[in-house]
Amino acid sequence: TDQKFFTMMQNTILRRAAAPLLRRTFSSAPEAAASGMTLNFSLPSETIYAGAKVSQVIVPGAAGEYGVTADHVPVVAQLQAGVLQIMHEGSNEAEKYFVAGGFSITHPNSVTDISCPEAVKIDDIDSAAVSSAFEAAKSAFAAAEAGSADQALAQIDMEVNKAMGSAVGLSL
Amino acid sequence: MSTPTTFWRLAGMSYTQYVTRAATALRNGLKEPAKTQAMRNEALSYNSATWAGGKAGSKKPVQVLSEAGL
């Protein structure tokens, strides 16, 4: 019984010693929220943001638009052509970029990586060019054989131009 | 490969081809001077090299990926 008691004591000591280490693995929610979210936004030709602290990012996901703030559940989303909105800390106005597509990956540590083939400022979009490109793509789509590569290309053009149009206030 | 579900897969395109075309459509809808600047990123060229015994063969420029056997 002495042996048993001694083993019990040993186990209690070991458990008590391990407890502080175990406690450190739990994150405390207030600490994580206070640290905010980090945005890495890059194109093949340039890095727009690297390690930027922002309060929110609204992402044009292919399955729907969604917002990311600190402590968002990790998500990998393919993007569709649409507007990416970045809300900087201490600002009410969103900084907007029109993106052609790409991917957005939100990690468990509140870092979001967004990678796009091309992104432009909304002000750089030419409404007239977009309307005529949309009409041309629409005709090409109708004229192409169903399921062909030409029809797929026309559909891509239509979708991107339609999204550009809605970004500048046209309804195509 | 599992059954393709997106229109571009069904038409035989890869994701890279799809997203590159979308980027082209975006660049074509821009105002100057943004358009000229963006068009610089438009240029794409491919080189193909065949590897044998751990060494790359000579590179040759390739116009279309199908020429390289892809």
gemmi code that builds the backbone of each chain (N, CA, C; Angstrom):
import gemmi

chains = {
    "A": [
        ("THR", (0.832, -1.207, 0.000), (0.000, 0.000, 0.000), (0.867, 1.258, 0.000)),
        ("ASP", (2.022, 1.163, 0.601), (2.957, 2.300, 0.545), (3.350, 2.578, -0.903)),
        ("GLN", (3.617, 1.476, -1.612), (3.999, 1.555, -3.023), (2.904, 2.258, -3.818)),
        ("LYS", (1.662, 1.816, -3.538), (0.507, 2.374, -4.245), (0.380, 3.863, -3.969)),
        ("PHE", (0.541, 4.211, -2.678), (0.400, 5.604, -2.287), (1.457, 6.460, -2.980)),
        ("PHE", (2.685, 5.902, -3.000), (3.806, 6.613, -3.607), (3.540, 6.860, -5.102)),
        ("THR", (3.017, 5.791, -5.785), (2.700, 5.912, -7.216), (1.629, 6.969, -7.433)),
        ("MET", (0.632, 6.945, -6.530), (-0.439, 7.935, -6.624), (0.111, 9.352, -6.511)),
        ("MET", (1.001, 9.541, -5.542), (1.627, 10.856, -5.319), (2.400, 11.279, -6.558)),
        ("GLN", (3.156, 10.330, -7.109), (3.945, 10.610, -8.319), (3.054, 11.076, -9.453)),
        ("ASN", (1.932, 10.349, -9.625), (1.007, 10.687, -10.714), (0.408, 12.071, -10.510)),
        ("THR", (0.088, 12.381, -9.240), (-0.504, 13.688, -8.964), (0.504, 14.791, -9.270)),
        ("ILE", (1.750, 14.555, -8.861), (2.791, 15.560, -9.094), (2.998, 15.758, -10.591)),
        ("LEU", (3.064, 14.635, -11.317), (3.292, 14.722, -12.762), (2.141, 15.452, -13.436)),
        ("ARG", (0.908, 15.128, -13.005), (-0.268, 15.754, -13.597), (-0.271, 17.253, -13.310)),
        ("ARG", (0.077, 17.603, -12.074), (0.088, 19.020, -11.705), (1.172, 19.775, -12.469)),
        ("ALA", (2.289, 19.041, -12.720), (3.383, 19.690, -13.456), (2.984, 19.898, -14.911)),
        ("ALA", (2.255, 18.930, -15.450), (1.864, 19.017, -16.861), (0.766, 20.047, -17.078)),
        ("ALA", (-0.080, 20.238, -16.030), (-1.251, 21.111, -16.200), (-0.931, 22.507, -16.758)),
        ("PRO", (0.072, 23.225, -16.206), (0.351, 24.559, -16.765), (0.675, 24.484, -18.253)),
        ("LEU", (1.434, 23.426, -18.675), (1.765, 23.284, -20.095), (0.492, 23.074, -20.904)),
        ("LEU", (-0.401, 22.215, -20.348), (-1.649, 21.954, -21.063), (-2.466, 23.230, -21.171)),
        ("ARG", (-2.509, 24.013, -20.082), (-3.311, 25.237, -20.118), (-2.817, 26.169, -21.200)),
        ("ARG", (-1.510, 26.195, -21.454), (-0.991, 27.122, -22.452), (-1.440, 26.791, -23.862)),
        ("THR", (-1.888, 25.564, -24.119), (-2.295, 25.264, -25.492), (-3.676, 25.807, -25.837)),
        ("PHE", (-4.446, 26.233, -24.866), (-5.749, 26.820, -25.180), (-5.568, 28.286, -25.525)),
        ("SER", (-6.151, 28.724, -26.630), (-6.052, 30.151, -26.946), (-7.188, 30.858, -26.234)),
        ("SER", (-6.941, 32.083, -25.818), (-8.015, 32.808, -25.159), (-8.660, 33.696, -26.209)),
        ("ALA", (-9.941, 33.565, -26.357), (-10.657, 34.269, -27.432), (-10.438, 35.776, -27.453)),
        ("PRO", (-10.492, 36.477, -26.334), (-10.276, 37.936, -26.388), (-8.909, 38.299, -26.965)),
        ("GLU", (-7.862, 37.526, -26.639), (-6.521, 37.832, -27.158), (-6.497, 37.724, -28.673)),
        ("ALA", (-7.113, 36.649, -29.193), (-7.095, 36.413, -30.641), (-7.850, 37.514, -31.363)),
        ("ALA", (-9.010, 37.905, -30.852), (-9.807, 38.928, -31.518), (-9.064, 40.264, -31.538)),
        ("ALA", (-8.373, 40.570, -30.433), (-7.654, 41.842, -30.366), (-6.537, 41.898, -31.402)),
        ("SER", (-5.972, 40.742, -31.793), (-4.865, 40.774, -32.730), (-5.347, 41.004, -34.158)),
        ("GLY", (-6.645, 40.885, -34.443), (-7.174, 41.189, -35.772), (-6.797, 40.162, -36.811)),
        ("MET", (-7.067, 40.514, -38.081), (-6.741, 39.592, -39.142), (-5.656, 40.200, -40.030)),
        ("THR", (-4.915, 39.301, -40.662), (-3.816, 39.712, -41.533), (-4.165, 39.334, -42.964)),
        ("LEU", (-3.883, 40.233, -43.890), (-4.189, 39.980, -45.291), (-2.921, 39.938, -46.132)),
        ("ASN", (-2.812, 38.881, -46.932), (-1.766, 38.810, -47.949), (-2.504, 38.744, -49.262)),
        ("PHE", (-2.336, 39.766, -50.116), (-3.077, 39.820, -51.372), (-2.065, 40.021, -52.476)),
        ("SER", (-1.954, 39.048, -53.366), (-0.956, 39.196, -54.411), (-1.427, 38.720, -55.767)),
        ("LEU", (-0.787, 39.299, -56.791), (-1.007, 38.941, -58.183), (0.322, 38.378, -58.672)),
        ("PRO", (0.324, 37.727, -59.837), (1.622, 37.247, -60.343), (2.601, 38.398, -60.583)),
        ("SER", (2.054, 39.562, -60.990), (2.931, 40.674, -61.347), (3.326, 41.538, -60.164)),
        ("GLU", (2.563, 41.534, -59.086), (2.924, 42.372, -57.937), (2.232, 41.890, -56.669)),
        ("THR", (2.792, 42.300, -55.530), (2.176, 42.017, -54.239), (1.462, 43.284, -53.818)),
        ("ILE", (0.160, 43.181, -53.613), (-0.588, 44.367, -53.219), (-0.505, 44.571, -51.715)),
        ("TYR", (-0.759, 43.532, -50.951), (-0.604, 43.613, -49.502), (0.139, 42.395, -48.990)),
        ("ALA", (1.110, 42.631, -48.108), (1.819, 41.524, -47.477), (1.805, 41.777, -45.981)),
        ("GLY", (1.120, 40.920, -45.249), (1.054, 41.068, -43.800), (0.294, 42.294, -43.336)),
        ("ALA", (-0.665, 42.754, -44.144), (-1.419, 43.963, -43.773), (-2.448, 43.633, -42.698)),
        ("LYS", (-2.549, 44.499, -41.686), (-3.557, 44.301, -40.650), (-4.838, 44.995, -41.111)),
        ("VAL", (-5.879, 44.213, -41.301), (-7.147, 44.792, -41.749), (-8.246, 44.326, -40.805)),
        ("SER", (-9.412, 44.986, -40.876), (-10.482, 44.546, -39.971), (-11.414, 43.548, -40.641)),
        ("GLN", (-11.619, 43.701, -41.965), (-12.501, 42.757, -42.644), (-12.180, 42.712, -44.134)),
        ("VAL", (-12.431, 41.546, -44.716), (-12.278, 41.421, -46.166), (-13.546, 40.755, -46.688)),
        ("ILE", (-14.144, 41.320, -47.734), (-15.321, 40.692, -48.342), (-14.867, 40.092, -49.658)),
        ("VAL", (-15.044, 38.786, -49.753), (-14.459, 37.988, -50.828), (-15.533, 37.515, -51.814)),
        ("PRO", (-15.316, 37.692, -53.117), (-16.313, 37.204, -54.094), (-16.097, 35.719, -54.403)),
        ("GLY", (-16.571, 34.876, -53.509), (-16.398, 33.442, -53.708), (-17.262, 32.929, -54.853)),
        ("ALA", (-16.800, 31.869, -55.491), (-17.570, 31.281, -56.592), (-18.882, 30.701, -56.078)),
        ("ALA", (-18.913, 30.280, -54.826), (-20.129, 29.739, -54.222), (-20.917, 30.821, -53.493)),
        ("GLY", (-20.500, 32.065, -53.635), (-21.196, 33.174, -52.969), (-20.219, 34.105, -52.289)),
        ("GLU", (-20.647, 35.352, -52.130), (-19.805, 36.367, -51.491), (-19.814, 36.136, -49.981)),
        ("TYR", (-18.659, 36.278, -49.349), (-18.627, 36.110, -47.893), (-17.613, 37.058, -47.284)),
        ("GLY", (-17.788, 37.332, -46.004), (-16.901, 38.250, -45.305), (-16.001, 37.483, -44.356)),
        ("VAL", (-14.771, 37.968, -44.199), (-13.815, 37.337, -43.296), (-13.358, 38.364, -42.276)),
        ("THR", (-13.484, 38.020, -40.995), (-12.940, 38.874, -39.934), (-11.992, 37.997, -39.115)),
        ("ALA", (-11.461, 38.559, -38.032), (-10.557, 37.782, -37.191), (-11.272, 36.526, -36.685)),
        ("ASP", (-10.539, 35.458, -36.539), (-11.061, 34.178, -36.038), (-12.108, 33.535, -36.935)),
        ("HIS", (-12.092, 33.869, -38.191), (-13.021, 33.208, -39.107), (-12.615, 31.741, -39.227)),
        ("VAL", (-13.595, 30.885, -39.441), (-13.319, 29.462, -39.633), (-12.442, 29.321, -40.886)),
        ("PRO", (-11.444, 28.426, -40.856), (-10.589, 28.291, -42.036), (-11.406, 27.911, -43.263)),
        ("VAL", (-11.082, 28.520, -44.382), (-11.832, 28.230, -45.605), (-10.931, 28.409, -46.817)),
        ("VAL", (-11.137, 27.550, -47.798), (-10.466, 27.689, -49.084), (-11.567, 27.955, -50.085)),
        ("ALA", (-11.518, 29.065, -50.794), (-12.578, 29.380, -51.737), (-12.000, 29.766, -53.085)),
        ("GLN", (-12.590, 29.194, -54.128), (-12.279, 29.661, -55.470), (-13.043, 30.962, -55.645)),
        ("LEU", (-12.419, 31.933, -56.301), (-13.087, 33.221, -56.484), (-13.725, 33.293, -57.859)),
        ("GLN", (-14.789, 34.072, -57.962), (-15.362, 34.365, -59.273), (-14.987, 35.803, -59.598)),
        ("ALA", (-15.201, 36.216, -60.837), (-14.913, 37.604, -61.213), (-15.859, 38.463, -60.390)),
        ("GLY", (-15.307, 39.415, -59.668), (-16.159, 40.242, -58.818), (-15.325, 41.196, -58.002)),
        ("VAL", (-16.001, 41.872, -57.074), (-15.351, 42.918, -56.291), (-14.848, 42.366, -54.958)),
        ("LEU", (-13.593, 42.630, -54.674), (-12.966, 42.276, -53.399), (-12.922, 43.563, -52.582)),
        ("GLN", (-13.489, 43.544, -51.393), (-13.523, 44.750, -50.554), (-12.648, 44.559, -49.333)),
        ("ILE", (-11.767, 45.526, -49.099), (-10.869, 45.446, -47.955), (-11.187, 46.586, -47.010)),
        ("MET", (-11.566, 46.223, -45.763), (-11.890, 47.235, -44.759), (-10.671, 47.379, -43.859)),
        ("HIS", (-9.990, 48.507, -43.969), (-8.810, 48.714, -43.151), (-9.216, 49.098, -41.740)),
        ("GLU", (-8.319, 48.860, -40.786), (-8.622, 49.182, -39.386), (-8.855, 50.668, -39.250)),
        ("GLY", (-9.926, 51.020, -38.532), (-10.226, 52.429, -38.272), (-10.838, 53.152, -39.454)),
        ("SER", (-11.317, 52.405, -40.469), (-11.929, 53.055, -41.622), (-13.295, 52.464, -41.888)),
        ("ASN", (-14.253, 53.289, -42.315), (-15.587, 52.785, -42.658), (-15.706, 52.492, -44.134)),
        ("GLU", (-14.852, 53.148, -44.927), (-14.899, 52.968, -46.382), (-14.073, 51.748, -46.767)),
        ("ALA", (-14.621, 50.929, -47.668), (-13.880, 49.760, -48.122), (-13.004, 50.141, -49.313)),
        ("GLU", (-11.827, 49.544, -49.377), (-10.985, 49.704, -50.557), (-11.384, 48.577, -51.499)),
        ("LYS", (-11.779, 48.910, -52.718), (-12.296, 47.885, -53.624), (-11.349, 47.573, -54.765)),
        ("TYR", (-11.281, 46.289, -55.088), (-10.546, 45.839, -56.260), (-11.476, 44.940, -57.041)),
        ("PHE", (-11.405, 45.030, -58.388), (-12.145, 44.057, -59.173), (-11.157, 42.956, -59.526)),
        ("VAL", (-11.492, 41.720, -59.170), (-10.590, 40.593, -59.447), (-11.181, 39.696, -60.523)),
        ("ALA", (-10.298, 39.063, -61.294), (-10.747, 38.205, -62.399), (-11.070, 36.794, -61.928)),
        ("GLY", (-10.567, 36.419, -60.766), (-10.739, 35.053, -60.274), (-9.607, 34.797, -59.308)),
        ("GLY", (-9.325, 33.523, -59.042), (-8.229, 33.214, -58.139), (-8.709, 32.411, -56.957)),
        ("PHE", (-7.939, 32.482, -55.866), (-8.284, 31.730, -54.662), (-8.082, 32.550, -53.407)),
        ("SER", (-8.929, 32.278, -52.418), (-8.767, 32.909, -51.118), (-8.681, 31.803, -50.078)),
        ("ILE", (-7.601, 31.823, -49.286), (-7.425, 30.809, -48.245), (-7.325, 31.511, -46.905)),
        ("THR", (-8.252, 31.176, -45.998), (-8.207, 31.742, -44.647), (-7.701, 30.643, -43.729)),
        ("HIS", (-6.624, 30.964, -43.006), (-5.994, 29.993, -42.129), (-6.529, 30.106, -40.704)),
        ("PRO", (-6.289, 29.064, -39.854), (-6.783, 29.123, -38.475), (-6.197, 30.279, -37.661)),
        ("ASN", (-5.048, 30.816, -38.067), (-4.424, 31.908, -37.304), (-4.876, 33.281, -37.793)),
        ("SER", (-6.026, 33.375, -38.457), (-6.587, 34.638, -38.959), (-5.742, 35.311, -40.027)),
        ("VAL", (-4.955, 34.521, -40.756), (-4.232, 35.064, -41.909), (-5.014, 34.648, -43.141)),
        ("THR", (-5.289, 35.600, -44.017), (-6.000, 35.278, -45.256), (-5.066, 35.555, -46.422)),
        ("ASP", (-4.881, 34.538, -47.262), (-4.065, 34.691, -48.462), (-4.984, 34.755, -49.656)),
        ("ILE", (-4.892, 35.838, -50.419), (-5.708, 35.945, -51.622), (-4.757, 36.076, -52.803)),
        ("SER", (-4.964, 35.219, -53.780), (-4.087, 35.196, -54.932), (-4.949, 35.265, -56.185)),
        ("CYS", (-4.720, 36.277, -57.025), (-5.541, 36.484, -58.223), (-4.654, 36.691, -59.442)),
        ("PRO", (-5.141, 36.300, -60.629), (-4.316, 36.526, -61.822), (-4.263, 38.005, -62.216)),
        ("GLU", (-5.326, 38.741, -61.882), (-5.354, 40.171, -62.196), (-6.355, 40.851, -61.290)),
        ("ALA", (-6.032, 42.052, -60.868), (-6.934, 42.849, -60.031), (-6.741, 44.305, -60.414)),
        ("VAL", (-7.858, 45.028, -60.501), (-7.781, 46.435, -60.885), (-8.666, 47.257, -59.969)),
        ("LYS", (-8.429, 48.553, -59.972), (-9.294, 49.468, -59.234), (-10.555, 49.664, -60.070)),
        ("ILE", (-11.695, 49.793, -59.382), (-12.977, 49.945, -60.079), (-12.951, 51.141, -61.033)),
        ("ASP", (-12.273, 52.223, -60.627), (-12.184, 53.437, -61.446), (-11.529, 53.208, -62.802)),
        ("ASP", (-10.730, 52.143, -62.913), (-10.040, 51.877, -64.173), (-10.882, 51.096, -65.169)),
        ("ILE", (-12.098, 50.739, -64.782), (-12.954, 49.972, -65.685), (-13.666, 50.923, -66.636)),
        ("ASP", (-13.638, 50.585, -67.934), (-14.253, 51.396, -68.986), (-15.636, 50.821, -69.292)),
        ("SER", (-16.703, 51.548, -68.900), (-18.082, 51.050, -69.067), (-18.432, 50.747, -70.510)),
        ("ALA", (-17.991, 51.624, -71.414), (-18.330, 51.436, -72.829), (-17.675, 50.162, -73.366)),
        ("ALA", (-16.407, 49.955, -73.022), (-15.688, 48.761, -73.479), (-16.343, 47.507, -72.923)),
        ("VAL", (-16.772, 47.587, -71.676), (-17.411, 46.433, -71.024), (-18.742, 46.088, -71.693)),
        ("SER", (-19.566, 47.109, -71.969), (-20.871, 46.856, -72.624), (-20.675, 46.228, -73.986)),
        ("SER", (-19.756, 46.781, -74.788), (-19.590, 46.242, -76.138), (-18.972, 44.845, -76.082)),
        ("ALA", (-18.053, 44.618, -75.156), (-17.448, 43.282, -75.032), (-18.508, 42.265, -74.613)),
        ("PHE", (-19.425, 42.698, -73.731), (-20.487, 41.788, -73.288), (-21.389, 41.414, -74.451)),
        ("GLU", (-21.782, 42.428, -75.255), (-22.669, 42.158, -76.395), (-21.989, 41.228, -77.394)),
        ("ALA", (-20.696, 41.475, -77.653), (-19.944, 40.636, -78.592), (-19.862, 39.202, -78.067)),
        ("ALA", (-19.618, 39.055, -76.785), (-19.509, 37.722, -76.183), (-20.845, 36.991, -76.242)),
        ("LYS", (-21.932, 37.771, -76.047), (-23.275, 37.184, -76.084), (-23.565, 36.615, -77.481)),
        ("SER", (-23.199, 37.377, -78.531), (-23.428, 36.888, -79.898), (-22.559, 35.673, -80.163)),
        ("ALA", (-21.298, 35.737, -79.707), (-20.384, 34.616, -79.928), (-20.908, 33.364, -79.239)),
        ("PHE", (-21.486, 33.536, -78.063), (-22.045, 32.418, -77.308), (-23.199, 31.776, -78.062)),
        ("ALA", (-24.071, 32.623, -78.609), (-25.234, 32.121, -79.335), (-24.820, 31.425, -80.624)),
        ("ALA", (-23.770, 31.966, -81.253), (-23.335, 31.416, -82.539), (-22.524, 30.138, -82.386)),
        ("ALA", (-21.947, 29.908, -81.221), (-21.057, 28.752, -81.051), (-21.845, 27.472, -80.836)),
        ("GLU", (-21.176, 26.369, -81.137), (-21.776, 25.043, -80.949), (-21.822, 24.735, -79.456)),
        ("ALA", (-22.936, 24.162, -79.014), (-23.116, 23.864, -77.583), (-22.011, 22.943, -77.070)),
        ("GLY", (-21.380, 23.308, -75.971), (-20.349, 22.486, -75.344), (-18.970, 22.638, -75.961)),
        ("SER", (-18.848, 23.513, -76.983), (-17.546, 23.672, -77.633), (-16.652, 24.620, -76.835)),
        ("ALA", (-15.359, 24.602, -77.192), (-14.393, 25.489, -76.538), (-14.751, 26.948, -76.806)),
        ("ASP", (-15.203, 27.240, -78.033), (-15.576, 28.623, -78.392), (-16.712, 29.127, -77.519)),
        ("GLN", (-17.655, 28.239, -77.242), (-18.774, 28.660, -76.417), (-18.311, 28.907, -74.980)),
        ("ALA", (-17.396, 28.048, -74.507), (-16.866, 28.222, -73.150), (-16.117, 29.550, -73.038)),
        ("LEU", (-15.311, 29.875, -74.059), (-14.569, 31.145, -74.056), (-15.544, 32.322, -74.046)),
        ("ALA", (-16.596, 32.219, -74.863), (-17.594, 33.287, -74.908), (-18.295, 33.410, -73.558)),
        ("GLN", (-18.530, 32.287, -72.915), (-19.200, 32.317, -71.610), (-18.321, 32.984, -70.570)),
        ("ILE", (-17.037, 32.705, -70.609), (-16.105, 33.346, -69.672), (-16.137, 34.857, -69.886)),
        ("ASP", (-16.067, 35.264, -71.174), (-16.097, 36.693, -71.491), (-17.384, 37.339, -70.988)),
        ("MET", (-18.486, 36.648, -71.194), (-19.787, 37.173, -70.753), (-19.809, 37.349, -69.240)),
        ("GLU", (-19.363, 36.321, -68.524), (-19.422, 36.358, -67.061), (-18.544, 37.468, -66.498)),
        ("VAL", (-17.332, 37.585, -67.027), (-16.408, 38.604, -66.506), (-16.921, 40.003, -66.824)),
        ("ASN", (-17.394, 40.210, -68.057), (-17.901, 41.533, -68.427), (-19.169, 41.895, -67.678)),
        ("LYS", (-19.992, 40.903, -67.422), (-21.213, 41.163, -66.653), (-20.844, 41.602, -65.236)),
        ("ALA", (-19.868, 40.908, -64.649), (-19.437, 41.254, -63.293), (-18.789, 42.639, -63.275)),
        ("MET", (-18.003, 42.955, -64.328), (-17.386, 44.284, -64.409), (-18.463, 45.342, -64.530)),
        ("GLY", (-19.488, 45.034, -65.347), (-20.590, 45.968, -65.516), (-21.281, 46.260, -64.206)),
        ("SER", (-21.544, 45.210, -63.422), (-22.255, 45.474, -62.167), (-21.359, 46.204, -61.178)),
        ("ALA", (-20.028, 46.047, -61.312), (-19.113, 46.777, -60.427), (-19.156, 48.277, -60.694)),
        ("VAL", (-19.420, 48.660, -61.979), (-19.487, 50.085, -62.303), (-20.921, 50.598, -62.400)),
        ("GLY", (-21.895, 49.759, -62.058), (-23.278, 50.222, -62.018), (-24.095, 49.969, -63.264)),
        ("LEU", (-23.548, 49.174, -64.209), (-24.352, 48.825, -65.389), (-25.105, 47.555, -65.055)),
        ("SER", (-26.294, 47.330, -65.686), (-26.875, 46.000, -65.514), (-26.955, 45.374, -66.897)),
        ("LEU", (-26.045, 44.405, -67.103), (-25.930, 43.781, -68.424), (-26.693, 42.473, -68.474)),
    ],
    "B": [
        ("MET", (-10.024, 10.736, -63.459), (-10.646, 12.019, -63.119), (-12.138, 11.797, -62.913)),
        ("SER", (-12.711, 12.485, -61.941), (-14.158, 12.377, -61.725), (-14.885, 13.187, -62.794)),
        ("THR", (-16.184, 13.056, -62.876), (-16.983, 13.722, -63.919), (-16.839, 15.230, -63.804)),
        ("PRO", (-16.484, 15.907, -64.909), (-16.369, 17.374, -64.833), (-17.727, 18.013, -64.595)),
        ("THR", (-17.747, 19.063, -63.812), (-19.009, 19.718, -63.499), (-19.073, 21.148, -64.004)),
        ("THR", (-17.928, 21.807, -64.160), (-17.967, 23.207, -64.604), (-17.979, 23.246, -66.125)),
        ("PHE", (-18.554, 24.337, -66.658), (-18.695, 24.430, -68.117), (-17.331, 24.405, -68.813)),
        ("TRP", (-16.314, 25.000, -68.166), (-15.000, 25.061, -68.810), (-14.298, 23.706, -68.815)),
        ("ARG", (-14.534, 22.911, -67.766), (-13.970, 21.541, -67.748), (-14.620, 20.696, -68.819)),
        ("LEU", (-15.934, 20.859, -68.928), (-16.681, 20.087, -69.927), (-16.224, 20.430, -71.328)),
        ("ALA", (-15.779, 21.688, -71.527), (-15.301, 22.103, -72.846), (-13.821, 21.750, -73.036)),
        ("GLY", (-13.224, 21.092, -72.076), (-11.838, 20.639, -72.211), (-10.780, 21.626, -71.754)),
        ("MET", (-11.174, 22.666, -71.009), (-10.187, 23.641, -70.535), (-9.683, 23.259, -69.150)),
        ("SER", (-8.471, 23.712, -68.847), (-7.944, 23.524, -67.495), (-8.272, 24.786, -66.687)),
        ("TYR", (-8.125, 24.736, -65.381), (-8.405, 25.906, -64.550), (-7.518, 27.082, -64.962)),
        ("THR", (-6.239, 26.788, -65.247), (-5.305, 27.850, -65.617), (-5.764, 28.557, -66.892)),
        ("GLN", (-6.221, 27.777, -67.869), (-6.696, 28.376, -69.120), (-7.931, 29.241, -68.837)),
        ("TYR", (-8.802, 28.736, -67.989), (-10.033, 29.446, -67.637), (-9.725, 30.780, -66.966)),
        ("VAL", (-8.871, 30.745, -65.960), (-8.610, 31.953, -65.191), (-7.768, 32.951, -66.006)),
        ("THR", (-6.919, 32.439, -66.890), (-6.119, 33.325, -67.752), (-7.029, 34.050, -68.735)),
        ("ARG", (-8.029, 33.321, -69.268), (-8.994, 33.951, -70.167), (-9.801, 35.019, -69.431)),
        ("ALA", (-10.174, 34.738, -68.188), (-10.928, 35.710, -67.391), (-10.087, 36.962, -67.154)),
        ("ALA", (-8.801, 36.780, -66.895), (-7.895, 37.919, -66.696), (-7.783, 38.735, -67.986)),
        ("THR", (-7.740, 38.058, -69.136), (-7.694, 38.745, -70.434), (-8.951, 39.579, -70.630)),
        ("ALA", (-10.107, 38.990, -70.328), (-11.379, 39.706, -70.476), (-11.379, 40.953, -69.585)),
        ("LEU", (-10.830, 40.822, -68.384), (-10.750, 41.955, -67.467), (-9.870, 43.056, -68.068)),
        ("ARG", (-8.683, 42.682, -68.562), (-7.746, 43.673, -69.100), (-8.320, 44.402, -70.297)),
        ("ASN", (-9.111, 43.705, -71.110), (-9.699, 44.344, -72.286), (-10.747, 45.386, -71.923)),
        ("GLY", (-11.272, 45.319, -70.707), (-12.314, 46.260, -70.305), (-11.798, 47.447, -69.514)),
        ("LEU", (-10.521, 47.748, -69.639), (-9.952, 48.840, -68.846), (-9.791, 50.124, -69.650)),
        ("LYS", (-9.703, 51.247, -68.896), (-9.427, 52.551, -69.516), (-7.910, 52.709, -69.620)),
        ("GLU", (-7.499, 53.566, -70.513), (-6.074, 53.959, -70.517), (-5.826, 54.836, -69.301)),
        ("PRO", (-4.669, 54.938, -68.705), (-3.449, 54.191, -68.976), (-3.376, 52.819, -68.312)),
        ("ALA", (-4.380, 52.493, -67.513), (-4.362, 51.191, -66.831), (-4.297, 50.033, -67.812)),
        ("LYS", (-4.949, 50.233, -68.980), (-5.007, 49.143, -69.946), (-3.625, 48.803, -70.509)),
        ("THR", (-2.872, 49.823, -70.905), (-1.539, 49.580, -71.478), (-0.654, 48.891, -70.455)),
        ("GLN", (-0.770, 49.359, -69.215), (0.043, 48.784, -68.154), (-0.328, 47.323, -67.918)),
        ("ALA", (-1.621, 47.045, -67.912), (-2.094, 45.679, -67.666), (-1.750, 44.749, -68.822)),
        ("MET", (-1.771, 45.284, -70.033), (-1.488, 44.462, -71.208), (-0.067, 43.914, -71.196)),
        ("ARG", (0.821, 44.579, -70.461), (2.197, 44.075, -70.343), (2.213, 42.722, -69.658)),
        ("ASN", (1.228, 42.484, -68.796), (1.154, 41.210, -68.071), (0.492, 40.114, -68.892)),
        ("GLU", (0.009, 40.516, -70.059), (-0.760, 39.613, -70.889), (0.136, 38.605, -71.613)),
        ("ALA", (1.366, 39.027, -71.891), (2.243, 38.195, -72.714), (2.585, 36.895, -72.011)),
        ("LEU", (2.400, 35.799, -72.723), (2.685, 34.482, -72.169), (3.486, 33.727, -73.195)),
        ("SER", (4.562, 33.080, -72.745), (5.267, 32.218, -73.693), (5.649, 30.941, -72.973)),
        ("TYR", (5.772, 29.904, -73.706), (6.117, 28.607, -73.112), (7.377, 28.057, -73.755)),
        ("ASN", (8.206, 27.405, -72.923), (9.367, 26.670, -73.419), (9.184, 25.242, -72.969)),
        ("SER", (9.559, 24.301, -73.835), (9.395, 22.898, -73.486), (10.757, 22.219, -73.461)),
        ("ALA", (11.017, 21.419, -72.425), (12.263, 20.658, -72.353), (11.918, 19.246, -71.914)),
        ("THR", (12.506, 18.254, -72.553), (12.238, 16.863, -72.189), (13.355, 16.380, -71.270)),
        ("TRP", (12.971, 15.818, -70.128), (13.952, 15.322, -69.151), (14.228, 13.854, -69.403)),
        ("ALA", (15.504, 13.473, -69.372), (15.884, 12.069, -69.495), (17.092, 11.838, -68.596)),
        ("GLY", (17.039, 10.788, -67.795), (18.175, 10.441, -66.923), (18.536, 11.558, -65.965)),
        ("GLY", (17.543, 12.294, -65.475), (17.816, 13.355, -64.502), (18.358, 14.623, -65.100)),
        ("LYS", (18.432, 14.716, -66.419), (18.941, 15.931, -67.056), (17.901, 16.489, -68.016)),
        ("ALA", (17.827, 17.799, -68.053), (16.890, 18.439, -68.969), (17.495, 18.481, -70.348)),
        ("GLY", (16.688, 18.191, -71.341), (17.119, 18.338, -72.730), (17.093, 19.804, -73.086)),
        ("SER", (17.360, 20.142, -74.324), (17.365, 21.556, -74.704), (15.947, 22.101, -74.716)),
        ("LYS", (15.854, 23.405, -74.394), (14.535, 24.044, -74.360), (14.153, 24.459, -75.753)),
        ("LYS", (12.898, 24.273, -76.099), (12.433, 24.838, -77.360), (11.147, 25.603, -77.118)),
        ("PRO", (11.020, 26.762, -77.776), (9.785, 27.534, -77.566), (8.598, 26.822, -78.169)),
        ("VAL", (7.477, 26.961, -77.512), (6.283, 26.222, -77.895), (5.117, 27.218, -77.954)),
        ("GLN", (4.357, 27.187, -79.051), (3.260, 28.141, -79.216), (2.027, 27.731, -78.430)),
        ("VAL", (1.719, 26.467, -78.504), (0.507, 25.951, -77.871), (0.937, 24.739, -77.023)),
        ("LEU", (0.336, 24.569, -75.876), (0.748, 23.471, -74.993), (0.614, 22.092, -75.641)),
        ("SER", (-0.318, 21.953, -76.557), (-0.491, 20.644, -77.194), (0.740, 20.242, -78.003)),
        ("GLU", (1.505, 21.233, -78.462), (2.755, 20.942, -79.193), (3.754, 20.257, -78.282)),
        ("ALA", (3.674, 20.563, -77.001), (4.619, 19.989, -76.045), (4.103, 18.651, -75.517)),
        ("GLY", (3.000, 18.221, -76.060), (2.468, 16.944, -75.654), (1.581, 16.993, -74.414)),
        ("LEU", (1.117, 18.194, -74.071), (0.281, 18.327, -72.867), (-1.185, 18.436, -73.237)),
    ],
}
model = gemmi.Model(1)
for chain_id, residues in chains.items():
    chain = gemmi.Chain(chain_id)
    for i, (resn, *xyz) in enumerate(residues, 1):
        res = gemmi.Residue()
        res.name, res.seqid = resn, gemmi.SeqId(i, " ")
        for name, pos in zip(("N", "CA", "C"), xyz):
            atom = gemmi.Atom()
            atom.name, atom.element = name, gemmi.Element(name[0])
            atom.pos, atom.b_iso = gemmi.Position(*pos), 0.0
            res.add_atom(atom)
        chain.add_residue(res)
    model.add_chain(chain)
structure = gemmi.Structure()
structure.add_model(model)
structure.setup_entities()
